[in-house]
Structure formats: structure tokens, C-alpha cells
Amino acid sequence: MIQLRPATLDDVPLLRHWDQQPHVISADPNDDWQWETALAEPQAGCDHLIAEKDGRPIGFMQILDPSRDVERYWGDVPQGLRALDIWIGEGSDLGRGYGTRMMHMAIARCFSDPSVSTILVDPLASNLRAHRFYQRLGFRFKERRRFGADDCCVFGLSRDDWSGRME
């Protein structure tokens, strides 16, 4: 069983270790998450979560309200959106369905707020595996966009698309 819990400063060594894993670097090569600051001084509208399988940490997830993001990563966006970042920490845990379960939990968490209309993700344009993963979950391609040095594809999942899949 997978559960989500808030990430804490005690998780920093694990998160730094995961940041050095080849599959994480290839998916997120240019980000410095500044873990101590992010976890010690969390911003409003941003949740940092650790996914655990039977008590063992297996992944990380950030759920962000981009309209409240002080860094303005997504630019000026309307309210009612959430942006997700997700990864599995160890390469040996890839391909076991953990990411899919984590995403289902994150999507349910986002859409439990009735004001949320759409969830955004922004995998690298070159990360075709991630594109297929998100599309299997119902995300639709929106645009190709540069975020700093990263060439990304933005995908969105609307509440209506998700509800239609769950009926």
C-alpha cells in the first residue's frame, strides 16, 4: 500500500540522494530544489510529499498552486490550476506501478478541491516515456514551452476529462 506524507527536513539526505540518480537527472537536469529552504520555509499553496510503500520511501511529489507561486515558474496563470512534479527515487522501483498509483493519489487530492479545474505537468520535450505515462492517465498536450534552460511539453488534465475516465 502506498501512502503520502509531508516531506520534512529529515528527508533532505534521501532527496539529495534521489537527485543524483541517473533517471532523475535525465528527467530534471537543471533544477536545484534547495531542499533545506523548500522544506523549512514552505510556501503557501505548495505541498512536498514523500510516497511510501509499506513504510519505505519510494518517491517524491510536489503539488503546487501556480497562481500562488512566489517564483512565478508558470508565469501569470488563473486560479483553479495545480501543477505536479513527481518522481520515483530509486531506479529499482521503476516500472512497478508506483508512479501510476502516486499520480492517482495526487489527482484525487487536487480535484478534492472543487475550485481546481486543471492539473498541469511539464516533462522535458525529450522525455517521451513521461509523455506516454501522462497521456495514459488522460493528460492532453497543451503546448511546448521553455522553462529556463529546459525545453518542455506542457500537458493538462481537466476535471471533466478525469471524471469521464473514472465513471
TIVO-291195 format. One record per atom (N, C-alpha, C): residue number from 1; x, y, z; atom name; chain. Coordinates in Angstrom, 3 decimals. Example, Ala and Ser with C-alpha at 12.3 -4.5 7.8 and 13.67 -1.06 7.14 Angstrom:
2
ATOM   i       c1       c2       c3 at ch
ATOM   1   13.190   -5.690    7.800  N  A
ATOM   1   12.300   -4.500    7.800 CA  A
ATOM   1   13.200   -3.300    7.800  C  A
ATOM   2   12.850   -2.250    7.080  N  A
ATOM   2   13.670   -1.060    7.140 CA  A
ATOM   2   12.900    0.030    7.870  C  A
***
This chain:
167
ATOM   i       c1       c2       c3 at ch
ATOM   1    0.845   -1.194    0.000  N  A
ATOM   1    0.000    0.000    0.000 CA  A
ATOM   1    0.882    1.246    0.000  C  A
ATOM   2    0.540    2.182   -0.843  N  A
ATOM   2    1.294    3.431   -0.916 CA  A
ATOM   2    0.545    4.508   -0.155  C  A
ATOM   3    1.308    5.257    0.624  N  A
ATOM   3    0.756    6.388    1.365 CA  A
ATOM   3    1.616    7.611    1.110  C  A
ATOM   4    1.005    8.776    1.210  N  A
ATOM   4    1.712   10.041    1.080 CA  A
ATOM   4    1.817   10.693    2.444  C  A
ATOM   5    2.989   11.269    2.707  N  A
ATOM   5    3.171   12.028    3.945 CA  A
ATOM   5    3.955   13.288    3.609  C  A
ATOM   6    3.825   14.326    4.418  N  A
ATOM   6    4.594   15.543    4.162 CA  A
ATOM   6    6.100   15.263    4.242  C  A
ATOM   7    6.852   15.835    3.320  N  A
ATOM   7    8.308   15.764    3.390 CA  A
ATOM   7    8.781   16.692    4.501  C  A
ATOM   8    9.832   16.293    5.198  N  A
ATOM   8   10.386   17.091    6.293 CA  A
ATOM   8   11.882   17.286    6.073  C  A
ATOM   9   12.483   18.104    6.904  N  A
ATOM   9   13.931   18.312    6.829 CA  A
ATOM   9   14.695   17.004    7.025  C  A
ATOM  10   14.115   16.057    7.750  N  A
ATOM  10   14.762   14.754    7.922 CA  A
ATOM  10   14.894   13.999    6.595  C  A
ATOM  11   14.104   14.374    5.596  N  A
ATOM  11   14.142   13.721    4.289 CA  A
ATOM  11   15.207   14.296    3.358  C  A
ATOM  12   15.863   15.397    3.739  N  A
ATOM  12   16.814   16.055    2.849 CA  A
ATOM  12   17.914   15.110    2.362  C  A
ATOM  13   18.561   14.326    3.225  N  A
ATOM  13   19.600   13.419    2.692 CA  A
ATOM  13   19.048   12.438    1.647  C  A
ATOM  14   17.870   11.914    1.863  N  A
ATOM  14   17.258   10.997    0.904 CA  A
ATOM  14   16.942   11.718   -0.404  C  A
ATOM  15   16.372   12.909   -0.322  N  A
ATOM  15   16.032   13.674   -1.518 CA  A
ATOM  15   17.289   14.036   -2.313  C  A
ATOM  16   18.360   14.393   -1.615  N  A
ATOM  16   19.626   14.691   -2.304 CA  A
ATOM  16   20.161   13.427   -2.987  C  A
ATOM  17   20.039   12.287   -2.323  N  A
ATOM  17   20.460   11.023   -2.924 CA  A
ATOM  17   19.641   10.747   -4.186  C  A
ATOM  18   18.337   10.896   -4.104  N  A
ATOM  18   17.488   10.673   -5.272 CA  A
ATOM  18   17.842   11.641   -6.398  C  A
ATOM  19   18.177   12.890   -6.050  N  A
ATOM  19   18.554   13.880   -7.070 CA  A
ATOM  19   19.757   13.431   -7.893  C  A
ATOM  20   20.556   12.530   -7.350  N  A
ATOM  20   21.767   12.067   -8.033 CA  A
ATOM  20   21.555   10.797   -8.853  C  A
ATOM  21   20.347   10.257   -8.843  N  A
ATOM  21   20.070    9.033   -9.588 CA  A
ATOM  21   19.951    9.368  -11.079  C  A
ATOM  22   20.537    8.542  -11.936  N  A
ATOM  22   20.551    8.849  -13.374 CA  A
ATOM  22   19.168    9.109  -13.969  C  A
ATOM  23   18.165    8.324  -13.570  N  A
ATOM  23   16.833    8.527  -14.150 CA  A
ATOM  23   16.204    9.840  -13.679  C  A
ATOM  24   16.552   10.303  -12.493  N  A
ATOM  24   16.038   11.591  -12.005 CA  A
ATOM  24   16.763   12.729  -12.717  C  A
ATOM  25   18.072   12.609  -12.845  N  A
ATOM  25   18.844   13.646  -13.540 CA  A
ATOM  25   18.362   13.787  -14.978  C  A
ATOM  26   18.132   12.673  -15.654  N  A
ATOM  26   17.717   12.758  -17.058 CA  A
ATOM  26   16.334   13.387  -17.216  C  A
ATOM  27   15.500   13.277  -16.204  N  A
ATOM  27   14.153   13.855  -16.267 CA  A
ATOM  27   14.107   15.298  -15.770  C  A
ATOM  28   15.089   15.691  -14.968  N  A
ATOM  28   15.064   17.010  -14.318 CA  A
ATOM  28   16.501   17.515  -14.157  C  A
ATOM  29   17.209   17.769  -15.280  N  A
ATOM  29   18.641   18.026  -15.193 CA  A
ATOM  29   19.047   19.396  -14.659  C  A
ATOM  30   18.179   20.376  -14.711  N  A
ATOM  30   18.604   21.744  -14.421 CA  A
ATOM  30   18.008   22.352  -13.156  C  A
ATOM  31   17.243   21.582  -12.415  N  A
ATOM  31   16.609   22.153  -11.223 CA  A
ATOM  31   17.455   21.932   -9.983  C  A
ATOM  32   17.552   22.978   -9.188  N  A
ATOM  32   18.130   22.883   -7.854 CA  A
ATOM  32   16.969   23.122   -6.899  C  A
ATOM  33   16.529   22.062   -6.263  N  A
ATOM  33   15.332   22.156   -5.435 CA  A
ATOM  33   15.561   22.906   -4.128  C  A
ATOM  34   16.807   23.150   -3.746  N  A
ATOM  34   17.104   23.869   -2.498 CA  A
ATOM  34   16.256   23.302   -1.354  C  A
ATOM  35   16.471   22.015   -1.112  N  A
ATOM  35   15.621   21.257   -0.186 CA  A
ATOM  35   15.496   21.874    1.194  C  A
ATOM  36   16.605   22.324    1.783  N  A
ATOM  36   16.517   22.871    3.139 CA  A
ATOM  36   15.558   24.049    3.202  C  A
ATOM  37   15.664   24.949    2.237  N  A
ATOM  37   14.787   26.119    2.219 CA  A
ATOM  37   13.348   25.713    1.904  C  A
ATOM  38   13.182   24.878    0.887  N  A
ATOM  38   11.833   24.478    0.470 CA  A
ATOM  38   11.071   23.785    1.592  C  A
ATOM  39   11.776   22.958    2.371  N  A
ATOM  39   11.095   22.198    3.428 CA  A
ATOM  39   11.026   22.959    4.742  C  A
ATOM  40   11.986   23.841    5.008  N  A
ATOM  40   11.973   24.614    6.258 CA  A
ATOM  40   11.014   25.792    6.174  C  A
ATOM  41   10.868   26.344    4.959  N  A
ATOM  41   10.031   27.531    4.760 CA  A
ATOM  41    9.053   27.277    3.617  C  A
ATOM  42    8.131   26.320    3.796  N  A
ATOM  42    7.219   26.003    2.685 CA  A
ATOM  42    6.337   27.195    2.340  C  A
ATOM  43    6.135   27.385    1.050  N  A
ATOM  43    5.280   28.480    0.621 CA  A
ATOM  43    3.819   28.030    0.616  C  A
ATOM  44    2.945   28.983    0.789  N  A
ATOM  44    1.520   28.691    0.746 CA  A
ATOM  44    1.167   28.149   -0.629  C  A
ATOM  45    0.309   27.159   -0.650  N  A
ATOM  45   -0.131   26.586   -1.912 CA  A
ATOM  45    0.832   25.578   -2.497  C  A
ATOM  46    1.761   25.082   -1.692  N  A
ATOM  46    2.744   24.118   -2.189 CA  A
ATOM  46    2.912   22.991   -1.168  C  A
ATOM  47    2.672   21.771   -1.617  N  A
ATOM  47    2.857   20.598   -0.760 CA  A
ATOM  47    4.008   19.760   -1.299  C  A
ATOM  48    4.929   19.417   -0.416  N  A
ATOM  48    6.014   18.493   -0.742 CA  A
ATOM  48    5.710   17.189   -0.022  C  A
ATOM  49    5.608   16.120   -0.787  N  A
ATOM  49    5.160   14.847   -0.227 CA  A
ATOM  49    6.137   13.726   -0.552  C  A
ATOM  50    6.280   12.828    0.403  N  A
ATOM  50    7.040   11.601    0.207 CA  A
ATOM  50    6.039   10.465    0.076  C  A
ATOM  51    6.216    9.660   -0.957  N  A
ATOM  51    5.392    8.461   -1.116 CA  A
ATOM  51    6.132    7.304   -0.458  C  A
ATOM  52    5.406    6.536    0.322  N  A
ATOM  52    5.983    5.377    0.988 CA  A
ATOM  52    5.180    4.135    0.632  C  A
ATOM  53    5.896    3.070    0.382  N  A
ATOM  53    5.271    1.760    0.165 CA  A
ATOM  53    5.609    0.921    1.374  C  A
ATOM  54    4.594    0.558    2.134  N  A
ATOM  54    4.792   -0.228    3.355 CA  A
ATOM  54    5.853    0.404    4.253  C  A
ATOM  55    5.813    1.739    4.365  N  A
ATOM  55    6.721    2.457    5.253 CA  A
ATOM  55    8.080    2.791    4.657  C  A
ATOM  56    8.369    2.336    3.452  N  A
ATOM  56    9.663    2.595    2.802 CA  A
ATOM  56    9.486    3.722    1.789  C  A
ATOM  57   10.265    4.817    1.909  N  A
ATOM  57   10.153    5.906    0.935 CA  A
ATOM  57   10.495    5.420   -0.466  C  A
ATOM  58    9.612    5.742   -1.434  N  A
ATOM  58    9.837    5.317   -2.817 CA  A
ATOM  58    9.814    6.478   -3.806  C  A
ATOM  59    9.273    7.623   -3.412  N  A
ATOM  59    9.169    8.712   -4.373 CA  A
ATOM  59    8.821   10.035   -3.728  C  A
ATOM  60    8.859   11.050   -4.556  N  A
ATOM  60    8.597   12.417   -4.136 CA  A
ATOM  60    7.542   13.021   -5.044  C  A
ATOM  61    6.777   13.941   -4.486  N  A
ATOM  61    5.772   14.647   -5.258 CA  A
ATOM  61    5.630   16.072   -4.723  C  A
ATOM  62    5.515   17.006   -5.645  N  A
ATOM  62    5.176   18.377   -5.285 CA  A
ATOM  62    3.853   18.716   -5.950  C  A
ATOM  63    2.938   19.254   -5.169  N  A
ATOM  63    1.666   19.760   -5.696 CA  A
ATOM  63    1.670   21.262   -5.429  C  A
ATOM  64    1.568   22.032   -6.509  N  A
ATOM  64    1.725   23.474   -6.427 CA  A
ATOM  64    0.512   24.180   -7.012  C  A
ATOM  65    0.068   25.217   -6.310  N  A
ATOM  65   -0.917   26.143   -6.882 CA  A
ATOM  65   -0.101   27.201   -7.626  C  A
ATOM  66   -0.007   27.111   -8.959  N  A
ATOM  66    0.885   28.020   -9.681 CA  A
ATOM  66    0.473   29.487   -9.612  C  A
ATOM  67   -0.781   29.770   -9.287  N  A
ATOM  67   -1.202   31.171   -9.175 CA  A
ATOM  67   -0.664   31.813   -7.899  C  A
ATOM  68   -0.223   30.979   -6.947  N  A
ATOM  68    0.309   31.496   -5.680 CA  A
ATOM  68    1.823   31.331   -5.569  C  A
ATOM  69    2.446   30.811   -6.614  N  A
ATOM  69    3.876   30.527   -6.601 CA  A
ATOM  69    4.682   31.821   -6.578  C  A
ATOM  70    5.475   32.020   -5.538  N  A
ATOM  70    6.269   33.238   -5.414 CA  A
ATOM  70    7.367   33.311   -6.477  C  A
ATOM  71    7.814   32.173   -6.992  N  A
ATOM  71    8.847   32.168   -8.031 CA  A
ATOM  71    8.272   32.422   -9.421  C  A
ATOM  72    6.972   32.346   -9.585  N  A
ATOM  72    6.275   32.596  -10.852 CA  A
ATOM  72    6.777   31.689  -11.972  C  A
ATOM  73    7.117   30.460  -11.617  N  A
ATOM  73    7.621   29.490  -12.583 CA  A
ATOM  73    6.684   29.364  -13.785  C  A
ATOM  74    5.390   29.280  -13.522  N  A
ATOM  74    4.400   29.113  -14.593 CA  A
ATOM  74    3.954   30.442  -15.192  C  A
ATOM  75    4.466   31.548  -14.664  N  A
ATOM  75    4.066   32.866  -15.157 CA  A
ATOM  75    2.742   33.280  -14.544  C  A
ATOM  76    2.055   34.171  -15.221  N  A
ATOM  76    0.745   34.617  -14.759 CA  A
ATOM  76   -0.301   33.627  -15.240  C  A
ATOM  77   -0.880   32.929  -14.299  N  A
ATOM  77   -1.895   31.924  -14.625 CA  A
ATOM  77   -3.140   32.192  -13.795  C  A
ATOM  78   -4.276   31.741  -14.278  N  A
ATOM  78   -5.501   31.928  -13.491 CA  A
ATOM  78   -5.526   31.007  -12.273  C  A
ATOM  79   -6.419   31.298  -11.382  N  A
ATOM  79   -6.646   30.404  -10.256 CA  A
ATOM  79   -7.337   29.143  -10.766  C  A
ATOM  80   -7.322   28.109   -9.953  N  A
ATOM  80   -8.012   26.882  -10.316 CA  A
ATOM  80   -7.115   25.844  -10.967  C  A
ATOM  81   -5.817   26.094  -10.969  N  A
ATOM  81   -4.865   25.135  -11.525 CA  A
ATOM  81   -4.015   24.523  -10.416  C  A
ATOM  82   -3.486   23.344  -10.690  N  A
ATOM  82   -2.454   22.745   -9.849 CA  A
ATOM  82   -1.388   22.221  -10.795  C  A
ATOM  83   -0.146   22.278  -10.349  N  A
ATOM  83    0.973   21.756  -11.134 CA  A
ATOM  83    1.645   20.662  -10.310  C  A
ATOM  84    1.994   19.563  -10.975  N  A
ATOM  84    2.594   18.419  -10.295 CA  A
ATOM  84    4.008   18.172  -10.775  C  A
ATOM  85    4.858   17.820   -9.842  N  A
ATOM  85    6.160   17.225  -10.121 CA  A
ATOM  85    6.175   15.911   -9.373  C  A
ATOM  86    6.691   14.884  -10.008  N  A
ATOM  86    6.678   13.565   -9.387 CA  A
ATOM  86    7.887   12.785   -9.882  C  A
ATOM  87    8.497   12.017   -9.002  N  A
ATOM  87    9.483   11.047   -9.446 CA  A
ATOM  87    9.613    9.912   -8.461  C  A
ATOM  88   10.049    8.801   -9.005  N  A
ATOM  88   10.397    7.620   -8.212 CA  A
ATOM  88   11.872    7.767   -7.867  C  A
ATOM  89   12.229    7.505   -6.619  N  A
ATOM  89   13.591    7.761   -6.161 CA  A
ATOM  89   14.642    6.804   -6.681  C  A
ATOM  90   14.416    5.524   -6.559  N  A
ATOM  90   15.408    4.521   -6.941 CA  A
ATOM  90   15.034    3.881   -8.270  C  A
ATOM  91   16.014    3.678   -9.111  N  A
ATOM  91   15.784    3.042  -10.401 CA  A
ATOM  91   15.163    1.665  -10.267  C  A
ATOM  92   15.487    0.966   -9.192  N  A
ATOM  92   14.942   -0.382   -8.996 CA  A
ATOM  92   13.443   -0.367   -8.718  C  A
ATOM  93   12.884    0.809   -8.408  N  A
ATOM  93   11.443    0.919   -8.152 CA  A
ATOM  93   10.654    1.365   -9.381  C  A
ATOM  94   11.358    1.610  -10.491  N  A
ATOM  94   10.669    1.989  -11.729 CA  A
ATOM  94    9.951    0.784  -12.322  C  A
ATOM  95    8.859    1.055  -13.019  N  A
ATOM  95    8.149    0.001  -13.739 CA  A
ATOM  95    7.325   -0.921  -12.867  C  A
ATOM  96    7.071   -0.532  -11.644  N  A
ATOM  96    6.292   -1.369  -10.722 CA  A
ATOM  96    4.888   -0.832  -10.465  C  A
ATOM  97    4.520    0.231  -11.167  N  A
ATOM  97    3.192    0.815  -10.998 CA  A
ATOM  97    3.105    1.839   -9.883  C  A
ATOM  98    4.220    2.108   -9.213  N  A
ATOM  98    4.185    3.062   -8.099 CA  A
ATOM  98    3.850    4.471   -8.582  C  A
ATOM  99    4.431    4.888   -9.703  N  A
ATOM  99    4.160    6.221  -10.225 CA  A
ATOM  99    2.696    6.403  -10.584  C  A
ATOM 100    2.102    5.376  -11.170  N  A
ATOM 100    0.685    5.452  -11.527 CA  A
ATOM 100   -0.163    5.604  -10.262  C  A
ATOM 101    0.141    4.817   -9.255  N  A
ATOM 101   -0.632    4.931   -8.004 CA  A
ATOM 101   -0.420    6.287   -7.348  C  A
ATOM 102    0.821    6.762   -7.368  N  A
ATOM 102    1.097    8.088   -6.802 CA  A
ATOM 102    0.314    9.161   -7.552  C  A
ATOM 103    0.277    9.064   -8.879  N  A
ATOM 103   -0.456   10.054   -9.666 CA  A
ATOM 103   -1.950    9.994   -9.378  C  A
ATOM 104   -2.513    8.806   -9.264  N  A
ATOM 104   -3.937    8.703   -8.929 CA  A
ATOM 104   -4.211    9.388   -7.585  C  A
ATOM 105   -3.318    9.198   -6.633  N  A
ATOM 105   -3.490    9.836   -5.325 CA  A
ATOM 105   -3.371   11.354   -5.446  C  A
ATOM 106   -2.407   11.822   -6.227  N  A
ATOM 106   -2.211   13.259   -6.397 CA  A
ATOM 106   -3.396   13.892   -7.122  C  A
ATOM 107   -3.870   13.225   -8.165  N  A
ATOM 107   -5.016   13.745   -8.923 CA  A
ATOM 107   -6.247   13.833   -8.017  C  A
ATOM 108   -6.501   12.797   -7.249  N  A
ATOM 108   -7.639   12.819   -6.312 CA  A
ATOM 108   -7.480   13.953   -5.310  C  A
ATOM 109   -6.263   14.134   -4.826  N  A
ATOM 109   -6.000   15.205   -3.857 CA  A
ATOM 109   -6.275   16.569   -4.487  C  A
ATOM 110   -5.793   16.770   -5.721  N  A
ATOM 110   -6.008   18.057   -6.397 CA  A
ATOM 110   -7.489   18.320   -6.641  C  A
ATOM 111   -8.184   17.322   -7.187  N  A
ATOM 111   -9.592   17.516   -7.539 CA  A
ATOM 111  -10.530   17.427   -6.338  C  A
ATOM 112  -10.001   17.109   -5.156  N  A
ATOM 112  -10.850   17.179   -3.960 CA  A
ATOM 112  -11.196   18.630   -3.631  C  A
ATOM 113  -10.421   19.564   -4.153  N  A
ATOM 113  -10.727   20.987   -4.036 CA  A
ATOM 113  -11.628   21.342   -5.218  C  A
ATOM 114  -12.886   21.684   -4.970  N  A
ATOM 114  -13.811   21.936   -6.084 CA  A
ATOM 114  -13.423   23.110   -6.971  C  A
ATOM 115  -12.507   23.970   -6.509  N  A
ATOM 115  -12.101   25.107   -7.340 CA  A
ATOM 115  -11.042   24.731   -8.376  C  A
ATOM 116  -10.476   23.534   -8.272  N  A
ATOM 116   -9.433   23.118   -9.211 CA  A
ATOM 116  -10.080   22.561  -10.474  C  A
ATOM 117   -9.717   23.159  -11.606  N  A
ATOM 117  -10.286   22.726  -12.887 CA  A
ATOM 117   -9.304   21.906  -13.714  C  A
ATOM 118   -7.997   22.159  -13.539  N  A
ATOM 118   -6.992   21.535  -14.393 CA  A
ATOM 118   -5.701   21.298  -13.622  C  A
ATOM 119   -5.045   20.173  -13.929  N  A
ATOM 119   -3.737   19.835  -13.371 CA  A
ATOM 119   -2.732   19.879  -14.511  C  A
ATOM 120   -1.592   20.517  -14.260  N  A
ATOM 120   -0.541   20.668  -15.255 CA  A
ATOM 120    0.700   19.855  -14.898  C  A
ATOM 121    1.385   19.344  -15.904  N  A
ATOM 121    2.697   18.727  -15.764 CA  A
ATOM 121    3.558   19.265  -16.907  C  A
ATOM 122    4.880   19.234  -16.719  N  A
ATOM 122    5.772   19.810  -17.732 CA  A
ATOM 122    7.032   18.968  -17.943  C  A
ATOM 123    6.881   17.735  -18.421  N  A
ATOM 123    8.072   16.920  -18.667 CA  A
ATOM 123    8.924   17.513  -19.790  C  A
ATOM 124   10.197   17.172  -19.769  N  A
ATOM 124   11.084   17.584  -20.849 CA  A
ATOM 124   10.522   17.114  -22.188  C  A
ATOM 125   10.711   17.908  -23.220  N  A
ATOM 125   10.235   17.528  -24.550 CA  A
ATOM 125   10.867   16.208  -24.995  C  A
ATOM 126   12.065   15.946  -24.543  N  A
ATOM 126   12.771   14.716  -24.925 CA  A
ATOM 126   12.352   13.490  -24.123  C  A
ATOM 127   11.564   13.673  -23.068  N  A
ATOM 127   11.196   12.564  -22.179 CA  A
ATOM 127    9.893   11.903  -22.661  C  A
ATOM 128   10.027   11.162  -23.751  N  A
ATOM 128    8.843   10.550  -24.363 CA  A
ATOM 128    8.178    9.530  -23.452  C  A
ATOM 129    8.946    8.873  -22.610  N  A
ATOM 129    8.371    7.917  -21.656 CA  A
ATOM 129    7.393    8.628  -20.720  C  A
ATOM 130    7.786    9.819  -20.241  N  A
ATOM 130    6.893   10.594  -19.370 CA  A
ATOM 130    5.659   11.054  -20.129  C  A
ATOM 131    5.832   11.459  -21.384  N  A
ATOM 131    4.673   11.892  -22.190 CA  A
ATOM 131    3.643   10.765  -22.260  C  A
ATOM 132    4.117    9.565  -22.584  N  A
ATOM 132    3.200    8.417  -22.689 CA  A
ATOM 132    2.535    8.127  -21.337  C  A
ATOM 133    3.311    8.218  -20.267  N  A
ATOM 133    2.785    7.994  -18.918 CA  A
ATOM 133    1.626    8.951  -18.629  C  A
ATOM 134    1.849   10.237  -18.846  N  A
ATOM 134    0.806   11.224  -18.564 CA  A
ATOM 134   -0.392   11.060  -19.497  C  A
ATOM 135   -0.146   10.765  -20.753  N  A
ATOM 135   -1.256   10.567  -21.683 CA  A
ATOM 135   -2.108    9.364  -21.295  C  A
ATOM 136   -1.488    8.298  -20.798  N  A
ATOM 136   -2.270    7.140  -20.324 CA  A
ATOM 136   -3.185    7.524  -19.171  C  A
ATOM 137   -2.794    8.530  -18.397  N  A
ATOM 137   -3.615    8.999  -17.283 CA  A
ATOM 137   -4.690    9.995  -17.731  C  A
ATOM 138   -4.682   10.380  -19.005  N  A
ATOM 138   -5.700   11.290  -19.518 CA  A
ATOM 138   -5.216   12.711  -19.761  C  A
ATOM 139   -3.945   12.992  -19.481  N  A
ATOM 139   -3.409   14.325  -19.745 CA  A
ATOM 139   -3.330   14.543  -21.250  C  A
ATOM 140   -3.596   15.789  -21.657  N  A
ATOM 140   -3.553   16.156  -23.073 CA  A
ATOM 140   -2.468   17.200  -23.294  C  A
ATOM 141   -1.764   17.055  -24.408  N  A
ATOM 141   -0.733   18.025  -24.773 CA  A
ATOM 141   -1.361   19.404  -24.937  C  A
ATOM 142   -0.723   20.419  -24.340  N  A
ATOM 142   -1.208   21.793  -24.463 CA  A
ATOM 142   -0.258   22.652  -25.293  C  A
ATOM 143    1.037   22.597  -24.962  N  A
ATOM 143    1.992   23.442  -25.668 CA  A
ATOM 143    3.422   23.014  -25.364  C  A
ATOM 144    4.305   23.392  -26.246  N  A
ATOM 144    5.734   23.237  -25.999 CA  A
ATOM 144    6.223   24.578  -25.457  C  A
ATOM 145    7.038   24.517  -24.397  N  A
ATOM 145    7.399   25.761  -23.711 CA  A
ATOM 145    8.772   25.623  -23.069  C  A
ATOM 146    9.506   26.709  -23.027  N  A
ATOM 146   10.792   26.733  -22.328 CA  A
ATOM 146   10.574   27.236  -20.911  C  A
ATOM 147   11.135   26.500  -19.972  N  A
ATOM 147   11.182   26.918  -18.573 CA  A
ATOM 147   12.666   27.018  -18.243  C  A
ATOM 148   13.200   28.220  -18.222  N  A
ATOM 148   14.634   28.387  -18.016 CA  A
ATOM 148   15.381   27.711  -19.156  C  A
ATOM 149   16.294   26.793  -18.813  N  A
ATOM 149   17.090   26.076  -19.811 CA  A
ATOM 149   16.382   24.840  -20.356  C  A
ATOM 150   15.207   24.532  -19.820  N  A
ATOM 150   14.526   23.280  -20.175 CA  A
ATOM 150   13.470   23.487  -21.264  C  A
ATOM 151   13.556   22.641  -22.291  N  A
ATOM 151   12.557   22.589  -23.357 CA  A
ATOM 151   11.523   21.551  -22.922  C  A
ATOM 152   10.315   21.992  -22.639  N  A
ATOM 152    9.302   21.119  -22.042 CA  A
ATOM 152    8.043   21.033  -22.898  C  A
ATOM 153    7.266   20.023  -22.637  N  A
ATOM 153    5.922   19.885  -23.175 CA  A
ATOM 153    4.957   19.987  -22.003  C  A
ATOM 154    4.038   20.904  -22.090  N  A
ATOM 154    3.037   21.077  -21.041 CA  A
ATOM 154    1.823   20.220  -21.399  C  A
ATOM 155    1.401   19.424  -20.431  N  A
ATOM 155    0.206   18.600  -20.562 CA  A
ATOM 155   -0.764   19.021  -19.465  C  A
ATOM 156   -2.060   18.931  -19.750  N  A
ATOM 156   -3.073   19.261  -18.768 CA  A
ATOM 156   -4.119   18.171  -18.661  C  A
ATOM 157   -4.627   18.001  -17.461  N  A
ATOM 157   -5.730   17.078  -17.199 CA  A
ATOM 157   -6.865   17.890  -16.601  C  A
ATOM 158   -7.981   17.976  -17.319  N  A
ATOM 158   -9.132   18.723  -16.807 CA  A
ATOM 158   -9.948   17.836  -15.878  C  A
ATOM 159  -10.664   18.485  -15.014  N  A
ATOM 159  -11.563   17.758  -14.110 CA  A
ATOM 159  -12.557   16.923  -14.914  C  A
ATOM 160  -13.087   17.500  -15.988  N  A
ATOM 160  -14.070   16.785  -16.804 CA  A
ATOM 160  -13.461   15.541  -17.449  C  A
ATOM 161  -12.229   15.666  -17.972  N  A
ATOM 161  -11.577   14.503  -18.569 CA  A
ATOM 161  -11.324   13.410  -17.525  C  A
ATOM 162  -10.901   13.828  -16.347  N  A
ATOM 162  -10.629   12.833  -15.289 CA  A
ATOM 162  -11.929   12.191  -14.813  C  A
ATOM 163  -12.960   12.992  -14.615  N  A
ATOM 163  -14.245   12.444  -14.146 CA  A
ATOM 163  -14.795   11.464  -15.171  C  A
ATOM 164  -14.672   11.783  -16.457  N  A
ATOM 164  -15.142   10.883  -17.505 CA  A
ATOM 164  -14.408    9.556  -17.511  C  A
ATOM 165  -13.142    9.554  -17.128  N  A
ATOM 165  -12.346    8.324  -17.071 CA  A
ATOM 165  -12.732    7.481  -15.856  C  A
ATOM 166  -13.220    8.130  -14.826  N  A
ATOM 166  -13.500    7.432  -13.569 CA  A
ATOM 166  -14.917    6.894  -13.503  C  A
ATOM 167  -15.764    7.271  -14.458  N  A
ATOM 167  -17.165    6.820  -14.413 CA  A
ATOM 167  -17.322    5.424  -14.947  C  A
***
